Amino acid sequence: MKPRRKPPAPSVPWWVPVLILALTIGQLAVAEWAPGIERFADKAFGARLIAYPAMMLLVPAIWWVVVKRRRPEAPAPYGAFSLIMLGFLVDVTGNSLDLYDSVTWWDDMNHFVNWFFLLSGIGLLIARPVRPTWAQVLLITGLGALLAIGWELGEWYTFIRHGTELDTAYEDTLGDETLGTLGALCAGLLVAFRLRHSDTVR
């Protein structure tokens, strides 16, 4: 007797990642073109207006080219796409609400939570074929650490090297990379549990 197949969980609708993208672009546009808003000054929102949407759409574009062309019947993983995009929205919203300057722990929390979102989404897309379970966790955590290093290099080049935060940049960078890696580790544990559970009910 075959085990009963658990009904698939409801998929995230297509408009969720679209809404996240639209809210992010809208806030970036306000930050770049609305005059006289001091909290947006000197934070490279012109560059973010180009870079953030491009980074948010990169993984969905790769999925459509690589997976959808090979398996046209494959359902689009809008939930994973939404998780990947969500960190960018959180970052921009934090700037819009002036949370980076008014809440002392906001920046640290962002590096942990946003990497948890980002690597949860990426992990759901890439980790299923990897075995054993610990290798899934290691893959997601390692990728998160690499992305955290890349992000900090980008921050240094864009903001820090000619800014006023150079004296504290070393300590801040180490903390941000550590928090990002811890967020990726938590994402790896969650994704591994989720994939293992979904495999057992098939």
N, CA, C and O of each residue as an XYZ file, in Angstrom:
808
protein
N       0.837     -1.198      0.000
C       0.000      0.000      0.000
C       0.874      1.250      0.000
O       1.748      1.416      0.851
N       0.627      2.103     -0.944
C       1.419      3.313     -1.049
C       0.990      4.313      0.023
O      -0.193      4.412      0.350
N       1.974      5.066      0.577
C       1.603      6.085      1.555
C       0.768      7.177      0.901
O       0.957      7.522     -0.265
N      -0.158      7.706      1.686
C      -1.010      8.772      1.155
C      -0.174     10.001      0.850
O       0.677     10.414      1.639
N      -0.431     10.557     -0.281
C       0.291     11.760     -0.675
C      -0.379     12.979     -0.060
O      -1.581     13.198     -0.210
N       0.418     13.751      0.624
C      -0.107     14.947      1.265
C      -0.451     15.985      0.209
O       0.343     16.199     -0.708
N      -1.609     16.641      0.303
C      -1.947     17.668     -0.675
C      -0.905     18.771     -0.681
O      -0.415     19.157      0.380
N      -0.555     19.286     -1.853
C       0.464     20.329     -1.906
C       0.003     21.595     -1.197
O      -1.174     21.954     -1.220
N       0.962     22.254     -0.571
C       0.644     23.514      0.105
C       0.254     24.563     -0.926
O       0.773     24.558     -2.042
N      -0.654     25.463     -0.562
C      -1.049     26.510     -1.502
C       0.160     27.322     -1.941
O       0.972     27.744     -1.118
N       0.269     27.532     -3.235
C       1.403     28.291     -3.748
C       1.173     29.779     -3.550
O       0.035     30.243     -3.479
N       2.265     30.515     -3.463
C       2.180     31.971     -3.346
C       1.764     32.534     -4.700
O       2.353     32.161     -5.714
N       0.775     33.413     -4.752
C       0.328     33.949     -6.042
C       1.374     34.860     -6.674
O       2.249     35.392     -5.990
N       1.269     35.029     -7.976
C       2.261     35.777     -8.746
C       2.358     37.227     -8.329
O       3.414     37.846     -8.463
N       1.259     37.780     -7.822
C       1.261     39.210     -7.541
C       2.045     39.567     -6.282
O       2.328     40.743     -6.058
N       2.402     38.589     -5.457
C       3.157     38.895     -4.232
C       4.556     39.420     -4.566
O       4.906     40.502     -4.095
N       5.382     38.703     -5.362
C       6.681     39.289     -5.714
C       6.553     40.558     -6.544
O       7.395     41.451     -6.441
N       5.507     40.649     -7.369
C       5.298     41.877     -8.144
C       5.030     43.052     -7.212
O       5.555     44.145     -7.422
N       4.220     42.833     -6.190
C       3.928     43.889     -5.219
C       5.186     44.298     -4.457
O       5.428     45.488     -4.255
N       5.986     43.323     -4.035
C       7.231     43.633     -3.329
C       8.148     44.470     -4.211
O       8.744     45.442     -3.746
N       8.263     44.093     -5.481
C       9.096     44.843     -6.418
C       8.570     46.260     -6.603
O       9.348     47.215     -6.587
N       7.256     46.410     -6.779
C       6.667     47.726     -7.002
C       6.851     48.639     -5.789
O       7.178     49.815     -5.944
N       6.644     48.108     -4.590
C       6.824     48.910     -3.378
C       8.278     49.342     -3.213
O       8.553     50.456     -2.767
N       9.193     48.472     -3.566
C      10.614     48.818     -3.468
C      10.975     49.913     -4.455
O      11.609     50.900     -4.082
N      10.577     49.750     -5.716
C      10.893     50.750     -6.737
C      10.229     52.077     -6.409
O      10.838     53.132     -6.586
N       8.983     52.042     -5.933
C       8.285     53.276     -5.590
C       9.015     54.069     -4.522
O       9.170     55.284     -4.645
N       9.464     53.390     -3.474
C      10.190     54.092     -2.414
C      11.547     54.596     -2.895
O      11.975     55.684     -2.510
N      12.220     53.819     -3.726
C      13.490     54.270     -4.285
C      13.306     55.503     -5.155
O      14.131     56.416     -5.126
N      12.225     55.534     -5.930
C      11.955     56.693     -6.781
C      11.699     57.941     -5.941
O      12.195     59.020     -6.264
N      10.932     57.796     -4.871
C      10.690     58.931     -3.973
C      12.003     59.403     -3.358
O      12.266     60.604     -3.297
N      12.819     58.467     -2.906
C      14.093     58.828     -2.282
C      15.014     59.554     -3.249
O      15.756     60.449     -2.843
N      14.977     59.181     -4.522
C      15.872     59.782     -5.501
C      15.365     61.125     -6.005
O      16.162     62.040     -6.214
N      14.065     61.264     -6.205
C      13.561     62.442     -6.903
C      12.767     63.418     -6.044
O      12.548     64.556     -6.459
N      12.329     63.003     -4.856
C      11.618     63.952     -3.993
C      12.643     64.861     -3.319
O      13.556     64.370     -2.655
N      12.509     66.174     -3.478
C      13.533     67.083     -2.945
C      13.387     67.306     -1.439
O      12.294     67.210     -0.881
N      14.512     67.604     -0.802
C      14.504     68.099      0.565
C      14.274     67.080      1.658
O      13.951     67.475      2.778
N      14.420     65.791      1.399
C      14.242     64.780      2.446
C      15.632     64.384      2.942
O      16.364     63.662      2.265
N      15.982     64.866      4.130
C      17.359     64.754      4.619
C      17.799     63.312      4.831
O      18.963     62.987      4.596
N      16.898     62.443      5.268
C      17.314     61.074      5.590
C      17.718     60.266      4.357
O      18.308     59.192      4.479
N      17.399     60.788      3.167
C      17.798     60.105      1.944
C      19.110     60.640      1.372
O      19.607     60.124      0.370
N      19.670     61.671      2.004
C      20.857     62.320      1.443
C      22.087     61.420      1.579
O      22.272     60.744      2.591
N      22.917     61.429      0.542
C      24.218     60.742      0.542
C      24.111     59.240      0.794
O      24.981     58.654      1.437
N      23.059     58.624      0.295
C      22.900     57.181      0.458
C      22.790     56.449     -0.883
O      22.328     55.310     -0.947
N      23.221     57.125     -1.946
C      23.338     56.498     -3.272
C      22.029     55.889     -3.754
O      22.011     54.772     -4.273
N      20.930     56.626     -3.580
C      19.657     56.063     -4.017
C      19.528     56.028     -5.537
O      18.750     55.236     -6.071
N      20.271     56.867     -6.230
C      20.279     56.765     -7.683
C      20.834     55.428     -8.144
O      20.283     54.792     -9.042
N      21.933     55.007     -7.519
C      22.510     53.696     -7.842
C      21.591     52.571     -7.393
O      21.451     51.567     -8.092
N      20.964     52.730     -6.229
C      20.057     51.688     -5.740
C      18.843     51.531     -6.646
O      18.330     50.426     -6.821
N      18.385     52.643     -7.223
C      17.215     52.582     -8.098
C      17.466     51.689     -9.305
O      16.530     51.126     -9.872
N      18.711     51.562     -9.689
C      19.076     50.664    -10.786
C      19.456     49.282    -10.255
O      19.008     48.259    -10.774
N      20.287     49.269     -9.213
C      20.859     48.003     -8.746
C      19.840     47.113     -8.046
O      19.830     45.902     -8.269
N      18.979     47.691     -7.198
C      18.057     46.853     -6.435
C      17.067     46.103     -7.323
O      16.931     44.888     -7.179
N      16.361     46.791     -8.249
C      15.461     46.019     -9.123
C      16.206     44.968     -9.945
O      15.692     43.873    -10.174
N      17.425     45.308    -10.389
C      18.195     44.333    -11.170
C      18.515     43.097    -10.333
O      18.391     41.972    -10.815
N      18.926     43.303     -9.082
C      19.242     42.160     -8.216
C      17.986     41.384     -7.834
O      18.027     40.161     -7.700
N      16.876     42.084     -7.659
C      15.626     41.412     -7.309
C      15.123     40.531     -8.447
O      14.507     39.492     -8.207
N      15.383     40.942     -9.672
C      14.881     40.207    -10.833
C      15.879     39.187    -11.373
O      15.537     38.399    -12.254
N      17.108     39.191    -10.856
C      18.147     38.319    -11.403
C      17.789     36.843    -11.254
O      17.833     36.095    -12.230
N      17.437     36.418    -10.042
C      17.136     35.001     -9.821
C      15.888     34.561    -10.584
O      15.925     33.511    -11.226
N      14.767     35.324    -10.545
C      13.624     34.921    -11.373
C      13.973     34.809    -12.855
O      13.494     33.905    -13.540
N      14.811     35.729    -13.353
C      15.193     35.663    -14.765
C      16.001     34.402    -15.056
O      15.776     33.737    -16.067
N      16.938     34.076    -14.175
C      17.728     32.856    -14.362
C      16.827     31.628    -14.316
O      16.980     30.709    -15.120
N      15.883     31.613    -13.369
C      14.972     30.465    -13.270
C      14.177     30.304    -14.557
O      14.016     29.190    -15.055
N      13.680     31.409    -15.096
C      12.868     31.309    -16.311
C      13.700     30.813    -17.491
O      13.212     30.036    -18.313
N      14.945     31.255    -17.577
C      15.787     30.835    -18.695
C      16.217     29.374    -18.545
O      16.184     28.614    -19.513
N      16.619     28.984    -17.338
C      17.198     27.658    -17.132
C      16.128     26.592    -16.934
O      16.184     25.535    -17.562
N      15.154     26.859    -16.065
C      14.182     25.831    -15.684
C      12.959     25.843    -16.591
O      12.556     24.797    -17.100
N      12.374     26.999    -16.794
C      11.114     27.063    -17.535
C      11.278     26.611    -18.976
O      10.369     26.011    -19.550
N      12.427     26.894    -19.559
C      12.644     26.470    -20.941
C      12.801     24.956    -21.040
O      12.419     24.353    -22.043
N      13.362     24.343    -20.000
C      13.532     22.884    -20.011
C      12.257     22.168    -19.592
O      11.915     21.120    -20.141
N      11.552     22.740    -18.615
C      10.330     22.105    -18.104
C       9.201     23.129    -18.108
O       8.921     23.745    -17.080
N       8.551     23.318    -19.254
C       7.502     24.337    -19.342
C       6.364     24.128    -18.357
O       5.664     25.079    -18.009
N       6.168     22.894    -17.903
C       5.061     22.619    -16.986
C       5.405     22.958    -15.541
O       4.522     22.923    -14.683
N       6.658     23.283    -15.248
C       7.080     23.552    -13.870
C       6.394     24.808    -13.334
O       6.432     25.852    -13.985
N       5.766     24.724    -12.158
C       5.134     25.915    -11.577
C       6.190     26.900    -11.097
O       7.211     26.505    -10.533
N       5.942     28.159    -11.320
C       6.895     29.184    -10.899
C       6.943     29.267     -9.371
O       5.893     29.323     -8.731
N       8.132     29.275     -8.780
C       8.265     29.324     -7.315
C       8.154     30.752     -6.790
O       9.136     31.342     -6.339
N       6.938     31.296     -6.856
C       6.755     32.695     -6.459
C       7.070     32.918     -4.983
O       7.460     34.022     -4.601
N       6.910     31.898     -4.151
C       7.263     32.040     -2.746
C       8.750     32.282     -2.566
O       9.153     33.167     -1.811
N       9.571     31.493     -3.260
C      11.021     31.684     -3.193
C      11.417     33.037     -3.764
O      12.263     33.729     -3.197
N      10.808     33.419     -4.885
C      11.092     34.738     -5.454
C      10.759     35.842     -4.454
O      11.517     36.801     -4.311
N       9.631     35.711     -3.764
C       9.209     36.730     -2.800
C      10.206     36.846     -1.655
O      10.538     37.952     -1.228
N      10.684     35.711     -1.157
C      11.670     35.739     -0.075
C      12.958     36.423     -0.522
O      13.540     37.201      0.234
N      13.400     36.143     -1.727
C      14.618     36.765     -2.244
C      14.450     38.275     -2.351
O      15.383     39.020     -2.052
N      13.288     38.733     -2.767
C      13.043     40.162     -2.959
C      12.768     40.903     -1.658
O      12.983     42.112     -1.573
N      12.295     40.188     -0.647
C      11.773     40.838      0.552
C      12.829     41.655      1.287
O      12.524     42.721      1.821
N      14.064     41.168      1.321
C      15.112     41.900      2.024
C      15.356     43.285      1.454
O      15.641     44.220      2.201
N      15.248     43.429      0.134
C      15.437     44.731     -0.485
C      14.331     45.696     -0.062
O      14.588     46.872      0.195
N      13.112     45.195      0.007
C      11.999     46.029      0.463
C      12.195     46.451      1.917
O      11.951     47.606      2.267
N      12.630     45.528      2.758
C      12.866     45.853      4.169
C      13.940     46.928      4.296
O      13.795     47.858      5.090
N      15.010     46.807      3.523
C      16.094     47.792      3.569
C      15.604     49.178      3.167
O      15.872     50.160      3.858
N      14.891     49.255      2.056
C      14.420     50.549      1.573
C      13.384     51.141      2.521
O      13.394     52.344      2.779
N      12.493     50.306      3.040
C      11.482     50.790      3.977
C      12.135     51.309      5.253
O      11.679     52.301      5.822
N      13.191     50.651      5.705
C      13.920     51.140      6.868
C      14.486     52.526      6.652
O      14.482     53.348      7.568
N      14.977     52.800      5.442
C      15.443     54.147      5.116
C      14.289     55.135      5.027
O      14.402     56.268      5.494
N      13.183     54.713      4.432
C      12.029     55.606      4.300
C      11.498     56.038      5.661
O      11.070     57.180      5.828
N      11.524     55.135      6.631
C      11.020     55.426      7.979
C      12.118     55.927      8.913
O      11.879     56.118     10.105
N      13.316     56.140      8.380
C      14.454     56.658      9.154
C      14.839     55.729     10.302
O      15.302     56.195     11.343
N      14.656     54.439     10.128
C      14.928     53.494     11.207
C      16.422     53.257     11.406
O      16.849     52.913     12.508
N      17.218     53.436     10.359
C      18.654     53.226     10.501
C      19.285     54.235     11.454
O      20.262     53.923     12.135
N      18.731     55.443     11.501
C      19.277     56.477     12.379
C      18.541     56.580     13.705
O      19.111     57.046     14.692
N      17.282     56.151     13.744
C      16.490     56.322     14.965
C      16.430     55.076     15.840
O      16.104     55.175     17.023
N      16.737     53.906     15.287
C      16.703     52.648     16.042
C      18.100     52.036     15.998
O      18.575     51.638     14.934
N      18.751     51.961     17.146
C      20.169     51.594     17.170
C      20.433     50.182     16.651
O      21.474     49.928     16.045
N      19.492     49.261     16.887
C      19.730     47.868     16.503
C      19.178     47.515     15.124
O      19.275     46.366     14.692
N      18.602     48.497     14.432
C      17.942     48.193     13.167
C      18.917     47.646     12.119
O      18.613     46.664     11.443
N      20.072     48.274     11.987
C      21.028     47.835     10.965
C      21.490     46.405     11.226
O      21.567     45.594     10.303
N      21.797     46.097     12.493
C      22.232     44.739     12.817
C      21.133     43.719     12.539
O      21.386     42.652     11.979
N      19.908     44.060     12.938
C      18.800     43.144     12.700
C      18.602     42.897     11.212
O      18.295     41.780     10.795
N      18.781     43.950     10.410
C      18.602     43.815      8.969
C      19.551     42.796      8.370
O      19.150     41.988      7.533
N      20.791     42.827      8.786
C      21.762     41.897      8.203
C      21.404     40.455      8.530
O      21.607     39.564      7.705
N      20.880     40.221      9.713
C      20.468     38.862     10.067
C      19.187     38.469      9.337
O      19.141     37.437      8.667
N      18.151     39.291      9.468
C      16.834     38.937      8.937
C      16.834     38.913      7.412
O      16.272     38.002      6.805
N      17.463     39.909      6.792
C      17.442     39.959      5.333
C      18.225     38.808      4.715
O      17.852     38.297      3.659
N      19.313     38.399      5.369
C      20.037     37.226      4.852
C      19.244     35.946      5.095
O      19.338     34.994      4.320
N      18.469     35.927      6.164
C      17.577     34.790      6.378
C      16.550     34.703      5.252
O      16.316     33.622      4.712
N      15.933     35.836      4.893
C      14.979     35.849      3.777
C      15.660     35.432      2.476
O      15.187     34.541      1.770
N      16.777     36.091      2.171
C      17.452     35.877      0.891
C      17.878     34.427      0.707
O      17.630     33.828     -0.339
N      18.520     33.862      1.729
C      19.034     32.499      1.587
C      17.943     31.456      1.744
O      18.094     30.333      1.262
N      16.842     31.800      2.409
C      15.693     30.890      2.408
C      15.152     30.745      0.994
O      14.874     29.634      0.542
N      15.001     31.873      0.294
C      14.509     31.813     -1.077
C      15.456     31.084     -2.009
O      15.038     30.222     -2.782
N      16.742     31.434     -1.933
C      17.719     30.765     -2.789
C      17.810     29.281     -2.451
O      17.884     28.437     -3.345
N      17.803     28.968     -1.160
C      17.897     27.574     -0.745
C      16.753     26.727     -1.264
O      16.960     25.589     -1.687
N      15.538     27.278     -1.235
C      14.393     26.535     -1.756
C      14.544     26.225     -3.241
O      13.991     25.241     -3.732
N      15.294     27.063     -3.955
C      15.469     26.865     -5.389
C      16.586     25.880     -5.722
O      16.488     25.152     -6.709
N      17.640     25.847     -4.919
C      18.832     25.102     -5.343
C      19.178     23.892     -4.484
O      19.959     23.044     -4.915
N      18.616     23.789     -3.278
C      19.144     22.804     -2.325
C      18.517     21.417     -2.435
O      19.090     20.453     -1.929
N      17.364     21.287     -3.079
C      16.681     19.987     -3.065
C      17.540     18.844     -3.607
O      17.517     17.769     -3.009
N      18.295     19.001     -4.696
C      19.071     17.853     -5.197
C      20.271     17.493     -4.326
O      20.866     16.430     -4.504
N      20.630     18.360     -3.395
C      21.844     18.149     -2.601
C      21.564     17.141     -1.489
O      20.538     17.228     -0.814
N      22.454     16.208     -1.303
C      22.369     15.220     -0.241
C      23.756     15.033      0.371
O      24.752     15.147     -0.343
N      23.850     14.753      1.661
C      22.788     14.610      2.662
C      22.294     15.956      3.171
O      22.652     17.006      2.638
N      21.460     15.909      4.218
C      20.837     17.123      4.729
C      21.866     18.136      5.207
O      21.713     19.335      4.979
N      22.921     17.654      5.875
C      23.914     18.603      6.388
C      24.594     19.356      5.252
O      25.022     20.495      5.437
N      24.698     18.738      4.084
C      25.303     19.409      2.940
C      24.407     20.535      2.435
O      24.906     21.558      1.966
N      23.084     20.357      2.525
C      22.173     21.442      2.185
C      22.413     22.651      3.083
O      22.503     23.785      2.613
N      22.516     22.385      4.390
C      22.750     23.473      5.348
C      24.082     24.152      5.063
O      24.169     25.380      5.073
N      25.119     23.362      4.810
C      26.443     23.911      4.540
C      26.451     24.731      3.257
O      27.068     25.795      3.207
N      25.774     24.251      2.221
C      25.700     24.981      0.953
C      25.048     26.338      1.144
O      25.579     27.352      0.690
N      23.904     26.368      1.810
C      23.165     27.617      1.986
C      23.940     28.579      2.878
O      23.997     29.776      2.595
N      24.536     28.067      3.954
C      25.311     28.921      4.854
C      26.539     29.489      4.155
O      26.834     30.677      4.280
N      27.254     28.645      3.422
C      28.440     29.109      2.712
C      28.111     30.139      1.652
O      28.831     31.125      1.495
N      27.031     29.919      0.924
C      26.612     30.892     -0.077
C      26.233     32.210      0.589
O      26.541     33.285      0.074
N      25.561     32.121      1.739
C      25.212     33.336      2.473
C      26.440     34.099      2.928
O      26.466     35.328      2.861
N      27.469     33.379      3.394
C      28.705     34.037      3.812
C      29.374     34.747      2.634
O      29.847     35.875      2.774
N      29.412     34.087      1.477
C      30.000     34.714      0.290
C      29.226     35.958     -0.122
O      29.825     36.977     -0.465
N      27.907     35.883     -0.093
C      27.095     37.042     -0.456
C      27.264     38.169      0.558
O      27.248     39.342      0.187
N      27.427     37.824      1.835
C      27.651     38.852      2.855
C      28.973     39.576      2.610
O      29.048     40.797      2.746
N      30.015     38.825      2.248
C      31.300     39.451      1.932
C      31.159     40.363      0.718
O      31.658     41.489      0.722
N      30.479     39.877     -0.322
C      30.271     40.694     -1.511
C      29.495     41.962     -1.222
O      29.808     43.028     -1.753
N      28.475     41.842     -0.374
C      27.668     43.017     -0.017
C      28.518     44.045      0.726
O      28.432     45.241      0.447
N      29.335     43.584      1.668
C      30.172     44.509      2.435
C      31.210     45.182      1.543
O      31.524     46.356      1.740
N      31.743     44.459      0.573
C      32.654     45.085     -0.388
C      31.943     46.177     -1.174
O      32.506     47.243     -1.421
N      30.693     45.903     -1.567
C      29.917     46.915     -2.270
C      29.641     48.131     -1.403
O      29.722     49.263     -1.879
N      29.314     47.906     -0.127
C      29.084     49.027      0.790
C      30.356     49.848      0.980
O      30.314     51.078      1.004
N      31.476     49.164      1.114
C      32.736     49.893      1.281
C      33.022     50.768      0.067
O      33.387     51.935      0.211
N      32.859     50.209     -1.122
C      33.164     50.969     -2.331
C      32.190     52.124     -2.523
O      32.581     53.200     -2.976
N      30.920     51.906     -2.180
C      29.895     52.911     -2.455
C      29.831     53.989     -1.384
O      29.725     55.174     -1.701
N      29.895     53.581     -0.103
C      29.638     54.525      0.982
C      30.860     54.838      1.845
O      31.110     55.999      2.168
N      31.614     53.819      2.215
C      32.528     53.946      3.349
C      33.857     54.589      2.982
O      34.364     55.400      3.756
N      34.438     54.264      1.844
C      35.818     54.665      1.560
C      36.000     56.171      1.509
O      37.094     56.663      1.781
N      34.951     56.919      1.166
C      35.048     58.378      1.156
C      34.096     59.006      2.167
O      33.826     60.205      2.098
N      33.581     58.207      3.110
C      32.584     58.702      4.049
C      33.162     59.003      5.415
O      34.376     59.062      5.604
N      32.249     59.193      6.370
C      32.636     59.558      7.733
C      32.712     58.351      8.656
O      33.044     58.500      9.832
N      32.412     57.149      8.148
C      32.354     55.960      8.994
C      33.585     55.071      8.858
O      33.569     53.915      9.280
N      34.648     55.607      8.271
C      35.820     54.783      7.986
C      36.479     54.264      9.261
O      37.003     53.150      9.275
N      36.458     55.059     10.330
C      37.126     54.659     11.573
C      36.483     53.429     12.212
O      37.173     52.635     12.850
N      35.189     53.266     12.050
C      34.480     52.131     12.664
C      34.121     51.050     11.647
O      33.403     50.104     11.968
N      34.623     51.194     10.419
C      34.199     50.294      9.338
C      34.630     48.854      9.585
O      33.888     47.925      9.265
N      35.822     48.654     10.152
C      36.325     47.285     10.343
C      35.416     46.495     11.273
O      34.979     45.393     10.941
N      35.134     47.064     12.441
C      34.275     46.379     13.409
C      32.875     46.175     12.855
O      32.285     45.109     13.027
N      32.340     47.195     12.190
C      30.989     47.106     11.650
C      30.907     46.043     10.560
O      29.933     45.292     10.490
N      31.930     45.982      9.710
C      31.936     45.001      8.625
C      31.983     43.577      9.164
O      31.254     42.706      8.689
N      32.845     43.336     10.162
C      32.913     42.000     10.754
C      31.579     41.601     11.378
O      31.129     40.465     11.230
N      30.952     42.549     12.076
C      29.656     42.259     12.685
C      28.594     41.950     11.651
O      27.813     41.012     11.810
N      28.566     42.754     10.576
C      27.561     42.543      9.534
C      27.753     41.198      8.837
O      26.782     40.492      8.566
N      29.004     40.846      8.549
C      29.262     39.559      7.895
C      28.883     38.391      8.810
O      28.361     37.376      8.348
N      29.148     38.543     10.097
C      28.787     37.486     11.040
C      27.278     37.324     11.133
O      26.764     36.205     11.103
N      26.566     38.445     11.245
C      25.109     38.378     11.349
C      24.491     37.828     10.068
O      23.542     37.046     10.120
N      25.029     38.236      8.917
C      24.525     37.697      7.661
C      24.735     36.196      7.558
O      23.854     35.467      7.102
N      25.907     35.737      7.984
C      26.186     34.302      7.949
C      25.284     33.533      8.907
O      24.819     32.442      8.578
N      25.033     34.095     10.091
C      24.115     33.448     11.036
C      22.697     33.388     10.474
O      21.996     32.390     10.645
N      22.277     34.463      9.801
C      20.971     34.437      9.152
C      20.894     33.366      8.085
O      19.878     32.686      7.946
N      21.988     33.217      7.322
C      22.036     32.168      6.299
C      22.017     30.779      6.926
O      21.395     29.863      6.388
N      22.697     30.616      8.066
C      22.679     29.332      8.762
C      21.263     28.967      9.202
O      20.827     27.829      9.027
N      20.550     29.936      9.772
C      19.161     29.674     10.174
C      18.301     29.343      8.963
O      17.436     28.469      9.027
N      18.543     30.049      7.851
C      17.816     29.737      6.623
C      18.134     28.323      6.155
O      17.240     27.591      5.732
N      19.410     27.935      6.230
C      19.794     26.590      5.822
C      19.122     25.517      6.652
O      18.672     24.504      6.118
N      19.051     25.736      7.961
C      18.389     24.762      8.833
C      16.902     24.655      8.507
O      16.347     23.557      8.449
N      16.263     25.805      8.294
C      14.832     25.797      7.988
C      14.554     25.143      6.640
O      13.642     24.324      6.518
N      15.337     25.503      5.632
C      15.130     24.933      4.296
C      15.373     23.428      4.320
O      14.607     22.668      3.728
N      16.430     22.992      4.998
C      16.708     21.555      5.074
C      15.562     20.809      5.745
O      15.173     19.731      5.295
N      15.021     21.374      6.814
C      13.875     20.747      7.479
C      12.666     20.725      6.559
O      11.957     19.722      6.477
N      12.435     21.831      5.868
C      11.276     21.931      4.961
C      11.391     20.925      3.821
O      10.420     20.241      3.497
N      12.557     20.830      3.220
C      12.735     19.903      2.102
C      12.663     18.454      2.568
O      12.094     17.605      1.882
N      13.235     18.174      3.723
C      13.178     16.806      4.238
C      11.742     16.410      4.546
O      11.329     15.285      4.264
N      10.982     17.332      5.125
C       9.584     17.044      5.441
C       8.772     16.842      4.167
O       7.951     15.928      4.092
N       8.999     17.692      3.163
C       8.230     17.560      1.922
C       8.572     16.273      1.192
O       7.716     15.696      0.522
N       9.827     15.810      1.313
C      10.207     14.548      0.674
C       9.549     13.347      1.351
O       9.216     12.370      0.681
N       9.360     13.407      2.664
C       8.798     12.261      3.385
C       7.306     12.089      3.158
O       6.774     11.005      3.398
N       6.610     13.140      2.696
C       5.166     13.029      2.501
C       4.809     12.797      1.042
O       3.628     12.774      0.694
N       5.794     12.628      0.197
C       5.488     12.378     -1.216
C       4.984     10.962     -1.419
O       4.677     10.572     -2.545
